[in-house]
Amino acid sequence: MNDNLIDKSFVKNPGNSDGILNGRAFKFGDNISTDLIAPGRYFHLRSNLPELAKHVLEDADPQFAEKVKMGDIVVAGKNFGLGSSREHAPTIMKLAGVGAVLADSFARIFFRNSINIGLPVLVCDTSSIDQGDSLKIDLKSGIIKNISKNTEIKFNPLPDVMIKILSDGGLVEHITKNKGFNL
Amino acid sequence: MGKTIAEKILSQHSGRDLVAGDIAVVDVDVVFAQDGTGPLAVSQLRKMNFSSVANPSKSIFFIDHAAPSPRKELSDSHKVLRSFASESGAILSDINGGVCHQVVAEHYACPGNIVIGADSHTCTAGALGAFATGMGSTDIAVGFALSKTWLMVPHTIKVNFEGIINKGVYAKDLIIYLIKKITADGATYRAIEFSGSLSNGLEMEERLTISNMAVEAGAKAGIFATDAKTADYLKKQQRGDCFREIFADNDAVYEQVINIDCRTIEPMISKPHTVDNAVSVGKIGEVKIDQVLIGTCTNGRLSDLRIAAGILKNKKIAKNLRLIIVPASADVYLDAIKEGLIEIFIKSGATITNPGCGPCVGVHQGALAEGEVCLSTQNRNFKGRMGNPGGFIYLSSPATAAWSAVKGYISDPREALK
């Protein structure tokens, strides 16, 4: 594993210091499983995350890894990230440049994994967002501005424990800093 | 106010009186990872400067997903787990052991425990009256290091399976029926308590099948109260001393109660590419199959293999079809040999592989070709699951799988049981 690359990606707090994320929307449907995000046939690449990241979301959109740019935003319907507990799924999304994931709902393990590795995952009504829309997310105010459509969407606030973990930079950083849980 | 099983177990592990919705740091009893998630957990442990684990005798690394290793990158991952286990004193269940969830049920989980594992089907151990839930590598790394985790106490959905079960219908059909009814996210963030007159009569191996698939409805845990069958199972495993009575209070508060009359349930089939996309076998139409898999953490136990052998005895599988049978653990494999089941399978034309996850995860031992159809006893049928997004995976009970292997297309097992 390329630890330098992982470290750079893992320890950064999400967004700029002012908690603003800007990116283009990549739209997906309901029930995007971790098999679609990090396919089992690349199981042998799990210890080579930069290489695995070249296949991120490949079975949902074969060109996604080529098209995605730093800060782009994955937008989906309900139950995003269902299935396997593989943390590699949110990790390679983050490594590929995904700045945040917006969905109507998330599967539990994916949601928790994303916070642990410092990828913002936000629950909101995504029905009005289309492929390619330009979005501006304000993590602090809880508002997503759809610049392309000149509309605003509110997202549900994260539970306090998750904000603590996310603001420490992830769970490893939280535990290291506090020498245990400090929730 | 009375408590659900989840509220009781989590309260006992936090030293606080918890109710659904509370968030707490809890002590955990059993922590494990497998070869797909373990290497990342080890890497996170090292980042936190841990070279030991808090409770070595209940910390386990399993090599089951790609066992024995089919390629050098995975051999290196296995080596990482072997050396960390050796260095930290954690237990290593190597390529000869079997699927983590089966081995955890046989040897580690006890009623009333909190079990966390870096695998989504960790909920399997709920069959023993444990609060068992899947997490990712980083959460599990912290679990190994501290024997603690944080959890939100889930609201509970009570599912009462009532009545009798028809001939040819099995635990697998009940759980697929339930998931179809409540959908793939119908229990997200919730615990499910399985109860009702039928559930209480289910054998431990049947309960393990049902708890295993709780996560396919999004559930955090799928729990059975303990009873004489739990006690008998543990006694048979020489672990009778870890039995405890675990049950919900009569006045426990449930978010929802679902009553299911099992007399109306027929053999069920989940169609590609989601588990809740299910129909009764009579409505499946003519589906020709290329491969059948009987095994996995869902249905690779002795009782499953007995059912399959009962159907395959003195029969041959259909031409141009592969039947792959994977015993879930070394213990299951040995028992199946002693009972003569393996001989029946080989004579029928089946291929037996070593205990483990087999082709379920798409790594090895039976990846699908483009356009191929597989009928499997595994727990999920997502696109790409068995190594090829161009494959089509259907799910069923071992009886349906075995009879379909004989017929060459998806078939009603009740034809074989007449």
Interface residues (C-beta under 8 A of the other chain):
Chain A: M1 N31 S33 D35 L36 P39 G40 R41 F43 H44 L45 R46 S47 N48 D59 K78 N79 L82 G83 S84 S85 R86 E87 H88 T91 S105 A107 R108 I109 R112 N113 N116 I117 P159 V161 G170 L171 V172 I175 T176 G180 F181 L183
Chain B: I23 V25 G36 T37 P39 L40 S43 Q44 K47 M48 N49 H65 A66 R71 E73 L74 D76 S77 V80 A118 D119 S120 T122 G134 M135 G136 S137 T138 D139 A141 V142 A145 L146 K148 W150 M152 A184 D185 T188 Y189 G218 K220 T274 V361 G362 V363 A367 R380 F382 K383 G384 R385 M386 G387 N388 P389
